[in-house]
Amino acid sequence: MRSVTYSMNVSLDGYIVGPDGRFDWTKPDEDVFRFWIDDIRQVDVHLLGRRLYETMLYWETADQDSALDDAQLEWAALWNPLPKVVFSKTLTSVRGNARLVSGGLAEEIERLRSEPGEGEIALGGATLAAQGAASGLIDEYRAMVYPVLVGGGIPFFPRDERRVDLELVETRTFSSGVVHLRHRVTR
C-alpha cells in the first residue's frame, strides 16, 4: 500500500511559519535543496492545503526565470508535472497539473491508495496534516529542522493531544546546521 508522508521545513521550536507569517528562515542551501529534489522523485502525488499551494505556485512559471540555477530548473521540471490535489474551501480553480477537491481527505487518500502505483502520497500544509494525523492517515513524519527559534506561529505537529508512537528511520545533518528527521508511525 502506498504510504502517506508529511514533510515540511520546521523551526527547532516546532513551527513551519513564524508568528509574523514569515518563513524566510527556511531558504535551503545547496545541499538541502538537492535533498528535496531527490525526495520529490519518490512522490506520485502531492496533497496540498490552500496556503502551501499558493506558495508553490511560483514554480509553475519559474522555469521562465533566467536567474534560476540548474538545481532550481531541475526542481521545476520535477514539480510541475507532478499531480497535485488541492484542498480548499475558498479557491474556485487551480492551475498547472492540479485539481481542486471538495471532498474529505480520508476519502481522497483511500481513493489514491486503491490506484496502482508505488510512489508516495505526499501531504503538505499544517492544516491538512492535522486532519491527516487526527484520522491516523500519516505513515511517516519528515521534518527538515532549521536552527532557529521563531517563538510561535503555525505548528508542524498537530495539537490534537493524541499519542502517536514513532520509529526513527533516518537522520541527516547538513553543513548548514539543518537536520532532517524521518520517523515512521508505529502501528
N, C-alpha and C positions, 0 to 999 in steps of 0.2 A: 504494500500500500504506500502511496506517495506521502511523504512526510510534510508537515506544515512547520515552517521555520519563521521565527520572528527575529529580525536583525535590525539594529539601529545603532547610531552613534549615541553615546551616553556620557555625561559628566561623571566624575568619581562619586559625587553625591547623588547620582541616580536620575538625572533629568536629561531629556532629549532636547528640550528648549528651555532657556533660562526664564526668569520672571519677567524680563523685558521683551520676551517673544523672540529673542535672537538666538541663533545657533552658529554664529560666525567662528566660534571656537572649534568647530568640527571640520574645518578645512583640512583635508588629508594631505600628508606629504606624499612623495612619490611611491614609497613602499606600501603605505596604507591604501593609496588609490589602486595600485597594482593588485593588492589583495582583493579589493572589491570587484575588480574586473574578473579575476579568477573565480570569485564567489558567484557572480551573476551567471556564469556559464553553467552552473548546476541547476538553474531555475527554469521551470517550464512555463510558469505563470506567476504574476505578481499581483497580489491583492493590496489595494491602497485605500486609505481614507482620503477625504477631500483635501485636507491640508498638505499631505505628502504628495498627492497627485499634482496639486498646483505648484508645489516646489519643484517637482521633477519635470514639469512642462518645459523648462528651459532646454532640456536635452532634445526635444522634438525638432528644434531648428539649430541646435548648437553646431552641427557639422558644417554649417554655412559660415561659421565664425573663423576667419583666417588666423586668429590668435591661438586657436586650440593646438595643443601639442599632440603627438602621436597617441599617447595613452588616453587622452580625452576623446580623440576621434574613435579609438577602439571601443571605449565605453559607449559612446553614442551609437556605434554600429551594432553593439550587442543589445543595448537598452531599447532602442526604437522598435525593432521587430518583435520584441518580447511581448506576448499577450499580457494585457493588464485588465484587471477588473476593479472598477472604482465604485466605492460605496459612499453615497452622499444623499442627503435629504434636500439639499439646496441646489445642486447642479442639475441642469436640464440636458446637457450634452457634454461629450468628452471628445478629445482629439487623438489622432495617431492610432496605434494598434490597441485601443482601449474600448471597453464597453462599460456602460453605466448599469449598475444593478440596483433594483429596488427591493429585492428580497432579502432574506436574512443571511448572515454569514455562515451559520451552520449548514444551511441548505446548499449554499454555493460550494462550500468545501466538500460536502458529501457528493455533489454532482461532479466536481473536479476529480475527486478520488476514484470515482467509478469509471472515468475515462482512461484509455490506455496512456501510458507514459511512465517514465521512471524519474524524471526531474522533480525538483522540489516545488512545493506551493509556498511561495514566499509571502509573508504577511508584514505589512509596514504601516506605521502610524499608531500612536499610542491609544487612541480611542478604539480603533479596530482591534488592536492587540488585546485590549482589556476585555472586549466582547469574546474574542477567541479564548483567552485564558479562563474567563468565567465559565465557558462551556466545555473546558477541557480539550480544546481543539489543537493547541500548540504542542508540537512534539519536541522542538528544540528552541532554546533561547540563545541568541548570539549577540553579545554586547561588545562593541568597539569602545572601550573605556578611555576617555581622554583625561589627561592630568590637569583637571580644572574643577573647581568647586563653584557652581553658579548660584547656589543658595535658594533654589526653588524653581518653580515652573511646571512643565508637563513631565510627569514621571515616566521613566522607562517601564517600570514594573507596575502592573495594575494594583490598585489598593483595595482588593476585594476581601482581604483578611482570610484567605483560604490558603492552607498549606499546600505546597507543591514540592515534592522531593525531586532533586535533580542529581544527575551523574555528570561529573566533569568529563568532557570528551576531548577537549583540545584547548591549549593556551598558546598564545604567541605574543611576544613583546617586540615592539618596533623601536628603532633607534630614537624616534621622536618622543618616547615615553608612553605612547599609546599601547594598550594591552587588549588583545582580542580574547574573549572568553566564550567558549561554546559548551553549553550544557544541554543534555538530553533529559526529558521528563521521564522519571521512573514510573512505570505503570505496573 
